[in-house]
């Protein structure tokens, strides 16, 4: 999305980026945790460099 977390996570897991984005969308709409997960993964991405 904005910070490249979906692309980074897709690369690490070997999944398609579109599947990761759909997962975040479902997380936001159904569970309400997608935004929090995105921010946590952004921090992990930044710290792993």
Z-matrix of the N, CA and C atoms (Angstrom, degrees):
N
C 1 1.442
C 2 1.534 1 108.16
N 3 1.297 2 118.37 1 -101.83
C 4 1.458 3 119.64 2 -174.69
C 5 1.528 4 111.40 3 -89.22
N 6 1.319 5 117.47 4 -44.93
C 7 1.464 6 121.14 5 -172.90
C 8 1.524 7 113.71 6 -102.80
N 9 1.310 8 118.71 7 6.45
C 10 1.455 9 121.71 8 177.91
C 11 1.511 10 114.88 9 78.15
N 12 1.310 11 117.47 10 20.24
C 13 1.459 12 121.05 11 -178.40
C 14 1.527 13 110.49 12 -67.93
N 15 1.308 14 117.82 13 -39.98
C 16 1.463 15 120.63 14 -178.62
C 17 1.526 16 110.80 15 -64.58
N 18 1.314 17 117.58 16 -43.51
C 19 1.461 18 121.12 17 177.96
C 20 1.512 19 111.86 18 -65.05
N 21 1.338 20 116.50 19 -41.74
C 22 1.457 21 121.74 20 178.65
C 23 1.529 22 110.84 21 -63.11
N 24 1.341 23 116.33 22 -45.79
C 25 1.459 24 120.61 23 -179.37
C 26 1.521 25 111.23 24 -67.15
N 27 1.326 26 117.38 25 -38.94
C 28 1.458 27 120.87 26 177.90
C 29 1.518 28 110.87 27 -63.41
N 30 1.308 29 117.33 28 -38.68
C 31 1.464 30 121.81 29 177.81
C 32 1.523 31 110.94 30 -65.22
N 33 1.330 32 116.75 31 -42.58
C 34 1.464 33 121.12 32 -179.17
C 35 1.530 34 112.12 33 -67.08
N 36 1.344 35 116.69 34 -38.29
C 37 1.460 36 120.73 35 -176.15
C 38 1.527 37 113.40 36 -91.38
N 39 1.326 38 117.12 37 -15.63
C 40 1.453 39 120.47 38 -177.48
C 41 1.519 40 112.94 39 77.53
N 42 1.319 41 116.71 40 25.21
C 43 1.463 42 122.30 41 179.50
C 44 1.516 43 109.27 42 -103.96
N 45 1.331 44 115.94 43 171.43
C 46 1.455 45 120.56 44 174.42
C 47 1.528 46 109.07 45 -78.51
N 48 1.326 47 115.11 46 142.30
C 49 1.463 48 120.23 47 -179.19
C 50 1.527 49 111.51 48 -62.47
N 51 1.319 50 116.97 49 -34.93
C 52 1.469 51 120.31 50 -179.66
C 53 1.532 52 111.10 51 -64.40
N 54 1.331 53 117.35 52 -34.08
C 55 1.466 54 119.83 53 178.20
C 56 1.525 55 111.26 54 -67.94
N 57 1.314 56 116.11 55 -37.23
C 58 1.469 57 120.36 56 177.53
C 59 1.527 58 109.65 57 -65.27
N 60 1.323 59 116.72 58 -43.67
C 61 1.470 60 120.13 59 179.50
C 62 1.514 61 111.59 60 -63.19
N 63 1.320 62 117.37 61 -40.30
C 64 1.468 63 120.77 62 177.21
C 65 1.528 64 109.89 63 -63.28
N 66 1.338 65 116.46 64 -39.10
C 67 1.462 66 120.18 65 177.30
C 68 1.515 67 112.44 66 -61.46
N 69 1.336 68 116.72 67 -42.62
C 70 1.459 69 119.90 68 177.25
C 71 1.535 70 110.81 69 -65.28
N 72 1.311 71 117.06 70 -39.88
C 73 1.466 72 120.70 71 179.18
C 74 1.522 73 110.92 72 -62.80
N 75 1.327 74 116.47 73 -44.68
C 76 1.469 75 120.54 74 177.23
C 77 1.527 76 109.73 75 -63.58
N 78 1.319 77 116.65 76 -39.84
C 79 1.460 78 120.31 77 178.49
C 80 1.517 79 112.54 78 -61.16
N 81 1.328 80 116.41 79 -37.74
C 82 1.465 81 120.37 80 179.39
C 83 1.528 82 110.67 81 -73.24
N 84 1.312 83 116.73 82 -47.26
C 85 1.457 84 120.10 83 -173.55
C 86 1.523 85 113.77 84 -75.09
N 87 1.321 86 117.91 85 -38.29
C 88 1.458 87 120.83 86 -174.08
C 89 1.528 88 111.88 87 -94.87
N 90 1.304 89 115.99 88 -48.98
C 91 1.459 90 119.47 89 -172.40
C 92 1.524 91 113.58 90 -101.29
N 93 1.325 92 117.86 91 -20.90
C 94 1.450 93 121.43 92 -179.87
C 95 1.520 94 113.95 93 75.84
N 96 1.324 95 117.94 94 17.40
C 97 1.460 96 120.77 95 -177.61
C 98 1.521 97 112.65 96 -115.22
N 99 1.291 98 118.53 97 -1.19
C 100 1.462 99 121.84 98 -176.37
C 101 1.515 100 113.50 99 -60.37
N 102 1.328 101 117.17 100 -40.56
C 103 1.464 102 120.84 101 -179.09
C 104 1.524 103 110.28 102 -67.84
N 105 1.314 104 116.55 103 -41.68
C 106 1.460 105 120.46 104 178.31
C 107 1.524 106 110.38 105 -64.54
N 108 1.327 107 117.38 106 -43.70
C 109 1.460 108 120.68 107 177.58
C 110 1.519 109 110.93 108 -60.87
N 111 1.334 110 116.96 109 -40.80
C 112 1.459 111 121.33 110 179.77
C 113 1.528 112 110.34 111 -61.60
N 114 1.320 113 117.07 112 -44.46
C 115 1.464 114 120.67 113 -179.85
C 116 1.525 115 111.81 114 -66.62
N 117 1.321 116 117.32 115 -39.74
C 118 1.462 117 120.76 116 177.71
C 119 1.523 118 110.24 117 -63.88
N 120 1.330 119 117.00 118 -43.66
C 121 1.465 120 120.44 119 178.92
C 122 1.524 121 111.30 120 -67.55
N 123 1.327 122 118.00 121 -31.68
C 124 1.457 123 120.79 122 175.76
C 125 1.530 124 109.88 123 -63.13
N 126 1.313 125 116.82 124 -42.98
C 127 1.463 126 120.54 125 178.81
C 128 1.527 127 110.10 126 -64.89
N 129 1.334 128 117.05 127 -42.34
C 130 1.471 129 120.70 128 178.10
C 131 1.519 130 109.90 129 -61.83
N 132 1.328 131 116.72 130 -42.56
C 133 1.465 132 120.83 131 179.80
C 134 1.522 133 110.34 132 -61.95
N 135 1.309 134 117.39 133 -45.41
C 136 1.460 135 120.71 134 -178.22
C 137 1.521 136 112.53 135 -67.15
N 138 1.321 137 116.91 136 -35.15
C 139 1.450 138 120.39 137 -179.75
C 140 1.526 139 113.22 138 -78.78
N 141 1.335 140 117.68 139 -18.96
C 142 1.462 141 120.44 140 -177.14
C 143 1.522 142 112.98 141 -84.52
N 144 1.316 143 117.90 142 -4.81
C 145 1.471 144 120.29 143 -178.86
C 146 1.475 145 112.52 144 -77.23
